[in-house]
Amino acid sequence: MYFGVDYYPEHWPEERWETDAQMMQAAHFNVVRIAEFAWAKLEPAEGHFDFDWLDRAIEVLNRHGLKVIIGTPTATPPKWLIDKHPDILPRDPDGHVRGFGSRCHYCATNEAYHWYTDIIVGQLARRYGQHPGVIGWQIDNEFGCHSTVRCYCDSCQRAFRRWLQRKYGTLDVLNKTWGTIFWSQTYTDWDQVIIPRKTVAEHNPSLLLDFYRFASDMKVQYQRRQIEILRRHTTNQFITHNLMGLFPEIDYYELGADLDFVSWDNYPRLLGSPDRARLAMTHDLIRSIRRRNFWVMEEQSGPSGWGIVQSTPRPGEVRLWTYQAVSRGADGIVYFRWRTCRFGTEQFWHGVINHDGLPRRRYEEVQRTGSELKRLAPLLEGTVVKNEVAFLYPYDQLWALDIQPNNPRLNYTDVVKEYYTCLHERNIGVDFVNHDDDLSQYKLLIAPLVYMVYPDLAARLARFVQDGGVLITTFRSGVKDWNNIATDKPLPGELAYLLGIEISDYDSFYGDKVGVRLELNGELSEGSADTWCDVITPQSAKRLAAYTSEYYSHEAAVTENRVGKGRAIYIGTRLDSNLRSKLIDYALLEAGVAKGLLAHSGIEVAIREKDSMKLIFLINHTDQKQTAALPGRYSSLLSNRSIAGEIELEPYGVEVLKEAELF
């Protein structure tokens, strides 16, 4: 188990480094990330490198038992480089240059930037690739931060054309695939093909989807060129990148494929009060990207903010967030940041200690957490998270619905989270899968808004159901093909046979609510829905719910179709939380998914396991005590006591349990 902090020795007098390292060691830290924004200090002028300060910083840290992760500094190209090659700067959709003065101010397709990237990364790799005190590398920092995935410069225009030529081969194929006959947009020369800069109205949705895919690919390729350099010069050092959780603009499955493991940056109070389900969902997604354990490379340790300061973590919350991450598969926790910086944009993005450098409440909380994790580390070694439920979560679907949301209240990730929350309340763990991942290990697959479908995806979903799985999908599924072109088949298109239905009409609903009556196993439930209403004609499927208002009153709203050994449930509207929960309970029962421990208790439960051993994490996200009845006898790994019957968690409290051994 790695436990550490993000440190910026270049921000502080060198005589302070020893004190910082001593305090880190006393907090039980064993790893530090450094240098990811230090290009101007590492290469103050072109070709003039200064690594002596970094050597000394690493030596001080190593001497106090702190291993080092080096961040490649390519998120902050220095001024001398921008002055020499101003075309490195990205452009917005209006064509305006996004200038020097912040960070991430580069275009990932720019060939001059590639040249200088190769040099600085190569220099670092050759110097530290065999260093015994350096255990790994972080590529760049938060790819896409500040809306920098999609650049609209001339270099991107040229790169986009090359990308399209590789994908389509000929303009005839591109024109047919995009449907450019609409609005007289047919291209007769590759040099005519545009990137979607600002235009009079809206761009062709197929062009936009390809541009989204291209822009994501460019970040993947830019990361890959750095990885290839590091692999040539390093031994026994991992390579990762710090993702941004539910960030929607990069295909994280693709970005993560080249990494040893993925990391992410977790700031629960950045946007107000923490959303426990959203945090859990993000950890689960990040773990699922590489289907292996992950790190949190930046864990919030103080109030965040640049110009505006967000709320301070409550006593116990930093420890709680740490355990929530560990419970869902984190093998490394690195807090952002060590000491709050006194200058620059992030003066109020607080760290473990404040501007004055003195240890106070947050330091003591982190120190306690480090002591606990040090004791738990031998048990955590080799443990993983195993689940019976998965969500289908391809970025292509997210992008297509971002381009054409269909209804202003419709957001792909929000709908996924609504269903995820049902599982989270029941303490049932989930994985996330891409459109071409193996589904055979799961009993229940939840696939909201399968907006675009290609034949093999439809066949794979059908095989999952035929083999005994339970599939839940929703309205706006089977609407388009994989190129963002509307199907010419009756909806739900390629999914019609599997779902056993035909959608005869639909309503993008702008009213308050539409009534819905659900019947499951003879039990009737009245409720409501909004946003979208499919009017469903069952073919081989049976009706589970019907509308009770609007012109489609009495028409089917939810159906179930038995196929092979399994069943496929289609939810044709956006149900209220109560009806949604009842359907989830029904699907879990039919799929044979094991019940979650302490479901609906207000206590979050997650499990890591290895062989026959299970580590059970209990987390209270509230500022009130929570109690629940345990179903057996357990050993507390934090308090070294035996627990049976009722357990009580303090506000923001956590507990780690292991089933008591029988003698």
C-alpha positions in Angstrom: 0.0 0.0 0.0 1.4 3.4 -1.1 0.5 6.4 1.0 1.9 9.8 0.2 1.5 13.4 -1.0 2.1 15.7 -4.0 5.1 17.9 -3.3 6.6 20.9 -5.0 10.1 21.4 -3.7 10.7 24.1 -6.3 8.1 26.3 -4.4 10.1 26.4 -1.2 13.5 27.3 0.1 15.9 24.3 0.0 16.6 24.6 3.7 12.9 23.7 4.3 13.0 20.4 2.4 14.5 18.4 5.3 11.7 19.6 7.6 9.1 18.7 5.1 10.5 15.2 4.6 10.7 14.6 8.3 7.1 15.6 8.8 6.0 13.4 5.8 7.8 10.5 7.4 6.1 11.2 10.7 2.8 11.1 8.9 3.7 7.6 7.6 4.0 8.7 4.0 6.1 6.4 1.8 5.7 8.1 -1.6 5.8 11.6 -3.1 4.9 12.8 -6.6 7.0 15.7 -7.9 8.0 17.8 -10.9 4.9 17.6 -13.1 4.8 21.4 -13.6 8.5 22.1 -13.4 9.6 22.3 -17.0 10.8 25.9 -16.8 13.1 25.0 -13.8 14.3 21.7 -15.4 15.0 23.4 -18.8 15.2 27.2 -18.1 16.4 27.8 -21.7 16.4 25.6 -24.8 18.9 22.8 -24.4 20.1 24.0 -21.0 19.0 21.4 -18.4 19.2 21.7 -14.6 18.5 18.5 -12.8 20.8 19.2 -9.8 18.0 20.6 -7.7 15.8 17.6 -8.5 18.6 15.2 -7.6 18.9 16.9 -4.2 15.2 16.9 -3.6 14.9 13.2 -4.4 17.9 12.5 -2.2 16.3 14.2 0.8 13.0 12.4 0.2 14.6 9.0 -0.2 16.6 9.5 3.0 13.3 9.7 4.9 11.8 6.6 3.4 9.9 8.4 0.6 9.9 6.9 -2.9 9.3 9.3 -5.8 7.0 9.4 -8.7 8.1 11.9 -11.4 5.5 13.7 -13.5 6.6 14.6 -17.0 6.2 18.4 -17.1 4.5 18.7 -20.5 1.3 20.3 -19.1 3.3 23.5 -18.7 5.4 24.4 -21.8 7.7 27.3 -20.8 7.6 30.8 -22.2 10.8 30.5 -24.2 9.2 27.5 -26.1 5.9 29.4 -26.7 7.8 32.4 -28.0 9.8 30.3 -30.4 6.8 28.3 -31.6 3.6 30.2 -30.9 1.7 27.7 -33.1 1.9 25.3 -30.2 -0.9 27.2 -28.5 -4.4 25.7 -29.0 -7.3 27.5 -30.6 -11.0 27.5 -29.5 -13.9 26.8 -31.8 -14.0 30.5 -32.8 -10.4 30.2 -34.0 -9.0 32.4 -31.1 -5.6 31.5 -29.7 -5.7 30.3 -26.1 -2.6 32.1 -24.9 0.3 31.6 -22.4 -0.4 32.3 -18.8 -2.1 29.2 -17.3 -1.4 25.5 -18.0 -2.4 22.9 -20.7 -1.6 25.6 -23.3 -0.5 23.2 -26.1 -2.0 21.4 -29.0 -1.4 17.6 -28.8 -1.0 17.3 -32.6 1.6 20.0 -33.0 4.8 18.5 -34.4 7.1 21.1 -32.9 5.6 20.3 -29.5 6.2 16.6 -30.1 9.9 17.4 -30.8 10.4 19.3 -27.5 8.3 16.8 -25.6 10.5 14.0 -26.8 13.6 15.9 -25.6 12.4 16.8 -22.0 10.9 13.3 -21.4 14.0 11.6 -22.9 16.3 13.7 -20.6 14.3 12.8 -17.5 14.0 9.1 -18.5 17.8 8.8 -19.1 18.6 10.4 -15.8 16.0 8.8 -13.5 15.0 5.6 -15.4 17.3 3.4 -13.3 17.2 5.5 -10.1 16.4 3.1 -7.1 14.5 5.9 -5.4 12.1 6.6 -8.3 9.3 4.0 -8.5 7.2 5.4 -11.3 6.1 8.1 -13.7 3.0 10.2 -14.2 2.5 11.3 -17.8 1.6 15.0 -18.1 -1.3 16.1 -15.8 -5.0 15.7 -16.2 -5.3 15.4 -20.0 -8.1 17.7 -21.2 -8.2 19.9 -18.1 -9.7 23.3 -18.9 -11.5 22.1 -22.1 -8.3 21.4 -23.9 -9.1 18.0 -25.6 -10.7 19.6 -28.7 -8.4 22.0 -30.4 -9.4 23.8 -33.6 -6.0 25.0 -34.9 -4.6 24.4 -38.4 -2.4 21.5 -37.1 -5.6 19.8 -35.9 -7.3 20.5 -39.2 -4.5 18.6 -41.1 -4.3 15.8 -38.5 -8.1 15.3 -38.6 -8.0 14.9 -42.4 -5.2 12.3 -42.1 -7.2 10.5 -39.4 -10.3 10.4 -41.6 -8.3 9.1 -44.6 -7.0 6.2 -42.5 -10.6 5.5 -41.3 -12.5 5.8 -44.5 -10.0 5.4 -47.3 -12.0 7.3 -49.9 -14.2 10.5 -49.9 -17.0 8.5 -51.4 -17.1 6.3 -48.3 -16.9 9.4 -46.0 -19.6 11.2 -47.8 -21.9 8.2 -47.7 -21.2 7.5 -44.0 -21.7 11.1 -42.9 -24.7 11.7 -45.2 -23.1 14.9 -46.6 -25.8 15.1 -49.3 -27.8 16.9 -46.6 -27.4 20.7 -46.9 -25.1 20.3 -49.8 -22.1 19.4 -47.7 -20.5 16.9 -50.1 -16.7 16.9 -50.2 -14.8 16.3 -53.5 -11.3 16.9 -52.1 -9.7 15.9 -48.8 -8.5 19.5 -48.4 -12.1 20.6 -48.3 -12.9 18.6 -45.1 -13.4 20.9 -42.2 -13.0 20.7 -38.4 -16.1 21.9 -36.6 -15.2 25.5 -35.9 -18.0 27.8 -35.1 -20.6 28.0 -37.9 -24.0 29.5 -38.6 -26.1 26.7 -37.1 -25.1 23.2 -36.1 -22.6 20.8 -37.6 -23.3 17.4 -39.1 -23.6 15.1 -36.1 -21.6 12.3 -37.8 -18.7 14.8 -38.4 -18.9 15.9 -34.8 -18.8 12.4 -33.5 -15.7 11.6 -35.6 -14.1 14.8 -34.4 -14.8 13.9 -30.8 -13.2 10.5 -31.5 -10.2 12.0 -33.3 -9.6 14.5 -30.5 -9.6 11.7 -27.9 -7.3 9.7 -30.0 -4.8 12.6 -30.3 -4.5 12.6 -26.5 -4.0 8.9 -26.5 -1.3 9.1 -29.1 0.4 12.0 -27.4 0.5 10.0 -24.2 1.8 6.9 -26.1 4.8 8.8 -27.5 5.9 9.7 -23.9 5.3 6.1 -22.7 7.4 4.7 -25.5 10.3 7.0 -24.5 10.0 6.0 -20.9 9.8 2.3 -21.6 13.1 2.5 -23.5 15.0 3.9 -20.5 13.3 2.6 -17.4 13.4 -0.7 -15.5 10.9 -1.7 -12.8 9.1 1.7 -12.8 5.4 2.0 -13.4 3.7 4.5 -15.7 0.3 6.0 -15.0 -1.7 9.1 -15.7 -4.0 11.0 -13.3 -7.5 10.9 -14.9 -10.3 13.3 -14.0 -13.0 10.9 -12.8 -16.2 11.2 -14.9 -14.6 13.6 -17.4 -16.4 13.0 -20.6 -14.1 14.2 -23.4 -11.5 11.4 -23.5 -12.1 7.7 -24.0 -10.5 6.5 -20.8 -10.6 2.8 -21.9 -8.3 3.8 -24.8 -6.1 6.2 -22.7 -5.7 3.6 -19.9 -4.8 0.7 -22.2 -1.1 1.7 -22.5 -0.7 2.4 -18.7 0.4 -0.1 -16.0 -2.6 1.2 -14.0 -4.7 4.3 -13.9 -4.9 7.0 -11.3 -7.4 9.7 -10.8 -7.8 13.0 -8.9 -10.6 13.1 -6.3 -12.0 16.4 -4.9 -15.2 15.5 -3.2 -15.9 19.1 -1.9 -14.9 20.8 -5.1 -18.5 21.5 -6.2 -20.3 21.6 -2.8 -21.3 18.9 -0.5 -19.9 15.5 -1.4 -22.1 13.1 -3.4 -21.3 9.7 -1.9 -22.8 7.7 -4.8 -21.1 9.8 -7.4 -17.7 9.3 -5.6 -18.3 5.5 -5.4 -19.4 5.4 -9.0 -16.2 7.2 -10.1 -13.9 4.9 -8.1 -15.7 1.9 -9.7 -15.4 3.4 -13.2 -11.7 4.1 -12.7 -11.0 0.6 -11.4 -12.9 -0.8 -14.4 -10.8 1.1 -17.0 -8.0 -1.4 -16.7 -9.9 -4.0 -14.8 -7.3 -3.8 -12.0 -6.7 -1.8 -8.9 -5.9 1.9 -9.2 -4.4 4.9 -7.4 -5.8 8.2 -6.3 -3.0 10.5 -7.3 -4.6 13.6 -5.9 -6.9 13.2 -2.9 -8.4 16.3 -1.4 -6.8 17.2 1.9 -8.1 20.8 2.4 -10.4 23.4 1.0 -10.0 23.8 -2.8 -10.2 26.9 -4.8 -8.5 29.4 -7.1 -10.3 32.7 -6.9 -13.2 31.2 -4.8 -12.5 29.0 -1.8 -14.7 25.9 -1.5 -15.9 24.4 1.8 -13.3 22.8 4.2 -13.3 19.0 4.7 -15.1 18.2 7.9 -13.1 16.5 10.7 -12.9 12.9 9.6 -13.8 13.4 5.9 -10.3 13.2 4.5 -9.8 9.8 6.4 -13.3 8.7 5.1 -12.5 9.6 1.5 -9.2 7.7 1.8 -11.0 4.5 3.0 -13.7 4.8 0.4 -11.1 4.8 -2.3 -9.2 1.9 -0.7 -12.4 -0.1 -0.3 -13.1 0.1 -4.0 -9.6 -0.9 -5.1 -7.1 1.9 -4.5 -3.6 0.6 -3.8 -2.2 4.1 -3.6 -3.4 7.3 -2.0 -1.5 10.5 -2.7 -2.9 13.7 -1.1 -2.9 17.0 -2.9 -0.9 18.9 -1.8 1.7 18.9 0.9 1.9 22.6 1.8 -0.5 25.3 0.5 1.3 27.5 -2.0 1.9 31.1 -1.2 1.9 32.4 -4.8 0.3 31.7 -8.2 -3.1 30.7 -9.3 -3.6 27.9 -6.6 -2.8 30.0 -3.5 -6.1 28.9 -2.0 -6.1 25.3 -3.1 -5.1 24.0 0.3 -3.0 21.1 1.2 -2.3 18.9 4.2 -0.7 21.9 5.9 -1.5 25.6 5.4 0.7 28.5 4.1 2.5 28.7 7.4 3.8 25.1 7.2 2.6 24.1 10.7 0.9 20.7 11.4 -2.7 21.1 12.5 -6.0 19.2 12.4 -5.7 17.9 8.8 -2.1 16.8 9.3 -3.1 14.9 12.4 -6.0 13.2 10.6 -3.8 12.2 7.7 -1.1 10.9 10.2 -3.8 8.8 11.9 -4.9 7.4 8.6 -1.4 6.6 7.6 -0.8 4.7 10.8 -3.9 2.6 10.2 -3.1 1.8 6.6 0.4 0.8 7.5 -1.1 -1.9 9.8 -3.7 -2.9 7.1 -1.2 -3.1 4.2 -0.2 -6.8 4.6 -3.9 -7.8 4.5 -4.7 -5.5 1.5 -1.8 -6.9 -0.5 -3.3 -8.8 -3.5 -6.9 -8.2 -2.7 -9.3 -7.2 -5.4 -12.9 -6.2 -5.9 -15.3 -8.8 -7.5 -18.8 -8.0 -8.7 -21.8 -9.6 -10.3 -23.3 -6.5 -11.8 -21.9 -4.3 -14.6 -22.9 -1.1 -16.4 -22.3 -0.7 -20.1 -20.5 2.7 -20.4 -19.0 3.4 -23.8 -17.7 6.9 -24.4 -19.1 6.9 -27.9 -22.7 6.8 -26.5 -21.9 9.7 -24.2 -20.5 11.8 -27.1 -23.4 11.1 -29.4 -25.9 12.2 -26.8 -23.8 15.2 -26.0 -24.0 16.2 -29.6 -27.8 15.6 -29.8 -29.2 15.3 -26.3 -32.7 14.7 -27.7 -34.2 16.5 -24.6 -32.6 19.4 -22.6 -33.0 17.3 -19.4 -31.2 14.3 -20.8 -27.6 13.7 -19.8 -26.0 10.3 -20.3 -23.9 10.2 -17.1 -26.8 11.5 -15.1 -29.1 8.6 -16.2 -26.3 6.1 -15.5 -25.9 7.6 -12.0 -29.6 7.3 -11.3 -29.4 3.5 -11.8 -26.0 3.3 -10.1 -27.5 5.0 -7.0 -30.0 2.2 -6.7 -27.2 -0.4 -6.5 -25.2 1.9 -4.1 -28.1 2.2 -1.7 -28.2 -1.6 -1.6 -24.4 -1.9 -1.2 -24.1 -4.0 -4.3 -20.8 -3.5 -6.1 -20.6 -2.8 -9.8 -18.1 -2.7 -12.6 -18.2 -0.7 -15.8 -17.6 -2.2 -19.2 -16.9 -0.9 -22.7 -18.9 -1.9 -25.7 -16.5 -4.7 -26.7 -15.6 -6.1 -23.2 -16.3 -9.6 -22.1 -19.7 -9.9 -20.3 -19.7 -13.5 -19.3 -18.7 -13.0 -15.6 -21.8 -10.9 -14.8 -25.4 -11.8 -13.9 -27.0 -8.4 -14.4 -26.0 -5.9 -17.1 -27.5 -2.4 -16.9 -27.2 -0.5 -20.2 -28.9 2.8 -20.2 -29.3 4.8 -23.4 -27.7 2.4 -25.9 -28.2 5.1 -28.4 -25.9 3.8 -31.1 -25.8 0.1 -31.9 -23.7 -1.9 -34.4 -24.7 -5.5 -35.3 -21.9 -7.2 -33.2 -22.9 -5.2 -30.2 -26.5 -6.3 -30.6 -25.4 -9.9 -31.0 -23.2 -9.8 -27.9 -26.0 -8.4 -25.8 -28.3 -11.2 -27.1 -25.7 -13.8 -26.2 -25.4 -12.4 -22.7 -29.2 -12.8 -22.3 -29.4 -16.2 -24.0 -26.7 -17.5 -21.6 -28.8 -16.5 -18.6 -28.0 -12.9 -18.0 -30.5 -10.2 -17.1 -30.2 -7.1 -19.3 -31.8 -3.7 -18.5 -31.8 -1.1 -21.1 -33.8 2.1 -21.6 -35.4 4.6 -23.9 -33.3 6.1 -26.7 -31.7 2.7 -27.4 -31.1 1.3 -30.9 -31.8 4.8 -32.4 -28.6 5.1 -34.5 -25.8 3.1 -36.0 -22.2 3.5 -34.8 -21.6 6.4 -37.2 -24.4 8.5 -35.7 -26.9 7.9 -38.5 -30.5 7.2 -37.6 -31.6 3.6 -38.2 -34.1 2.9 -41.0 -35.6 0.0 -39.0 -38.5 0.3 -36.6 -37.2 1.2 -33.1 -35.4 -0.1 -31.2 -33.6 -1.0 -34.4 -30.9 -3.7 -34.0 -32.2 -4.4 -30.5 -35.9 -5.1 -31.5 -35.6 -8.9 -31.6 -33.8 -9.1 -28.3 -36.2 -6.8 -26.6 -39.3 -8.2 -28.3 -40.9 -4.8 -28.9 -41.6 -2.1 -31.4 -41.8 1.5 -30.5 -44.7 3.0 -32.4 -44.4 6.5 -31.1 -42.4 8.6 -28.7 -42.7 11.9 -26.8 -39.8 14.2 -25.8 -41.7 15.2 -22.6 -41.5 18.8 -21.4 -44.3 18.6 -18.9 -43.9 18.1 -15.2 -44.7 14.4 -14.8 -46.5 11.6 -16.7 -48.2 8.8 -14.6 -46.9 5.3 -14.7 -48.4 2.1 -13.1 -45.9 -0.8 -12.5 -46.9 -4.4 -11.9 -44.3 -6.8 -10.6 -45.2 -10.3 -9.4 -48.8 -9.2 -8.8 -47.9 -6.1 -6.8 -49.1 -2.7 -8.2 -47.1 0.5 -7.7 -48.2 4.0 -8.9 -45.6 6.5 -9.8 -44.4 9.0 -12.5 -41.8 9.6 -15.1 -40.4 12.5 -17.1 -38.0 13.5 -19.9 -38.9 10.9 -22.5 -41.8 8.5 -23.1 -41.6 5.6 -25.6 -44.9 4.3 -26.7 -44.2 0.5 -26.8 -46.0 -2.2 -28.7 -45.0 -5.6 -27.2 -44.2 -8.3 -29.7 -42.8 -11.3 -27.8 -42.3 -9.2 -24.7 -44.8 -8.8 -21.8 -45.8 -5.5 -20.3 -44.5 -4.6 -16.8 -45.7 -1.0 -16.7 -48.1 1.3 -18.5 -48.6 5.0 -18.7 -51.7 6.4 -16.8 -51.8 9.9 -18.4 -51.2 11.7 -21.7 -52.4 10.6 -25.1 -50.5 7.3 -24.6 -52.3 6.4 -21.4 -52.6 2.6 -21.1 -49.8 2.0 -23.5 -46.8 0.0 -22.4 -43.9 1.9 -20.7 -41.8 -1.0 -19.4 -41.5 -4.5 -20.9 -39.7 -7.8 -20.3 -38.7 -10.3 -22.9 -37.5 -13.9 -22.2 -34.7 -15.0 -24.5 -32.9 -18.3 -24.0 -32.1 -18.7 -20.3 -32.3 -14.9 -19.5 -34.4 -11.9 -19.9 -34.2 -8.4 -21.4 -36.0 -5.5 -19.7 -36.8 -2.3 -21.6 -37.6 0.8 -19.7 -39.2 3.2 -22.1 -39.2 6.3 -19.9 -37.3 8.0 -17.1 -39.0 6.5 -14.1 -39.1 8.2 -10.7 -36.7 6.9 -8.0 -39.3 4.6 -6.3 -40.4 2.8 -9.5 -36.8 2.6 -10.6 -35.8 1.0 -7.3 -38.6 -1.6 -7.5 -37.5 -2.6 -11.0 -33.9 -2.9 -9.8 -35.0 -5.1 -6.9 -36.9 -7.3 -9.4 -33.9 -7.6 -11.8 -31.5 -8.4 -8.9 -33.8 -11.2 -7.7 -34.3 -12.6 -11.2 -30.6 -12.5 -11.9 -29.7 -14.2 -8.6 -27.4 -11.4 -7.5 -26.3 -11.7 -3.9 -27.8 -9.2 -1.5 -25.5 -6.4 -0.3 -24.5 -6.2 3.4 -26.3 -3.6 5.4 -28.5 -2.5 2.5 -30.5 0.7 3.0 -28.8 1.2 6.4 -27.2 4.6 5.5 -23.8 2.9 5.9 -21.8 2.3 2.7 -20.2 -1.1 2.4 -17.6 -2.3 0.0 -15.5 -5.5 -0.1 -12.0 -6.4 -1.1 -11.1 -10.1 -1.2 -8.4 -12.6 -1.8 -9.0 -16.4 -1.9 -11.4 -17.0 1.0 -10.6 -13.8 2.9 -12.9 -10.7 2.7 -12.1 -7.3 4.0 -15.4 -5.4 4.6 -15.3 -1.6 4.7 -18.0 0.3 6.5 -18.3 4.0 5.9 -20.6 6.6 7.4 -20.8 9.6 5.1 -23.0 11.6 7.4 -22.4 14.0 10.3 -24.7 11.8 12.6 -24.0 8.5 14.2 -25.2 5.5 12.2 -26.0 2.0 13.6 -26.8 -1.2 11.9 -27.2 -4.9 12.7 -24.4 -7.2 11.5 -25.4 -10.7 10.4 -22.5 -12.4 12.1 -19.4 -12.1 14.2 -16.5 -10.0 12.9 -13.0 -8.8 13.9 -12.3 -5.1 13.7 -9.0 -4.5 12.0 -8.9 -0.8 13.2 -9.8 -1.3 16.9 -8.7 -4.9 17.4 -12.0 -6.0 18.9 -14.6 -8.6 18.2 -18.0 -7.2 17.0 -21.3 -9.0 16.8 -24.9 -7.7 16.6 -25.2 -3.9 16.4 -22.4 -1.8 15.1 -22.2 2.0 15.6 -20.2 4.3 13.4 -19.3 7.8 14.6 -20.0 10.8 12.3 -17.7 10.4 9.2 -16.6 7.2 10.8 -15.1 4.1 9.2 -14.6 0.5 10.1 -12.7 -2.4 8.5 -14.0 -5.8 9.4 -12.9 -9.4 8.7 -15.1 -12.4 9.4 -14.1 -13.8 12.8 -12.1 -17.0 12.6 -13.8 -20.1 14.1 -11.7 -22.2 16.5 
